[in-house]
Amino acid sequence: MNISYQWLKNYIKFDFTPEELQDKLTFAGIEVEHVTKLGEELKQIKIAKIIERKKHPNADKLSICKVDDGTDIKQVVCGAPNCDTGKLVAYAPVGTKFTEFTIKKAKLRGVVSFGMLCSEKELGISDDHKGIMELPNKAEIGLDLATYLNFNDVVYEVEITPNRPDLLGLIGVARDLSALLNTKLDLPKISYKEGEKEINDFLTIENKNTGKCLRYTARIINNIEVKESPDWIKRYLKASGINFINNIVDITNFVLMETGHPLHAFDYDKIVGKKIIIRNAKKGEKLLALNDKEYILDENDLVIADAEKPIALAGVIGGKNSCVDENTKNIVIESANFLYSTVRKTSRKLKIFTDAGYNFERGMSSEQAKIASDRTVQLILENVGGTLLKNMLDSYPMKEEKAIIKI
């Protein structure tokens, strides 16, 4: 698990240096295995403006660009389709050191190139490799990318022991530190507004295996717009080592890292029969998962299904047939708790290892499911928009009793 120095400050106030915080974490019993200074490579990357683009005389797919990096005009040969005049882009000058190579002056098909215009994938920001990274017109030419994106952070890679699932989220870590340091824990204040339509008129859930599905909650948000996430969410996800997908999936991943509780979003309009059924898989049933691999299931696997087919492997991975994409307008937010041994057996058998599965295997709290759902709804309504249907569907067959501990 990765702990972000900057992200942790949202829940507990401290003025320790990154080195001092590392010692505090170790003293709290949270073993730090590795420390990474995030953004070191990005400090070398400059925001530059393309002031001229012309066709390469010896290559149809290459362009010769002149870029202004705030100090000088440089000539760069670029093969991206979107290196158009007037755009602000990420420019790696000669001498920039990446993990696997260093940028050098090069001659491409007879034309000298002084540096490289970079895609988000080349910069390690996302998996987008369709073209070079484009920046808003308000970005300052010559500013380094780490400063612009606020990617100046220290990340601690920690080992959480199996008996401490409460430390799998940033809030859990902050809670332990607040007790150790005798300082206030500042939890997010959660509030949101429901619409007029009632969720029961649009969706039902049926829990056919209450021994394996300890709690299952569902909410619906209508009229959303799936697009890129805000920069602040991207910044925190990058610190956690999580790739950006879209604003909905990114928010569920943000809440996972914040609370430690996994969530999943379905495209409501892809759910056949407008019914969610938690059941054992039928022998030979197949699921094409989000990792683009097809899995053959048996009766020991717990699935989330609609009226016709499985749409997710419970606690492990979602299905392609119900995923949120750029055309999604209405979503179902799942926040649940599954028996840890069930998740572990399916994950090991099918060799599917996900962050959600890792957490569920260590035992999640059923009470935490609603808290994580509330937080997800709040962040989606604030950052994406849409209308939340009234009430929450909730199958909670064996309610957890609160323990009272006398000290």
PyMOL commands that set and color helices and strands:
alter all, ss='L'
color gray80, all
select helices_A, chain A and resi 5-8+18-27+42-44+145-149+165-167+170-181+199-201+231-240+247-259+268-270+272-274+320-322+340-350+355-361+366-383
alter helices_A, ss='H'
color red, helices_A
select strands_A, chain A and resi 2-4+31-38+46-55+63-68+73-78+88-92+106-108+111-113+116-117+134-135+153-159+194-198+204-207+213-222+264-267+275-280+286-288+294-296+302-305+310-313+317-318+331-338+387-390+393-395
alter strands_A, ss='S'
color yellow, strands_A
deselect
rebuild
show_as cartoon
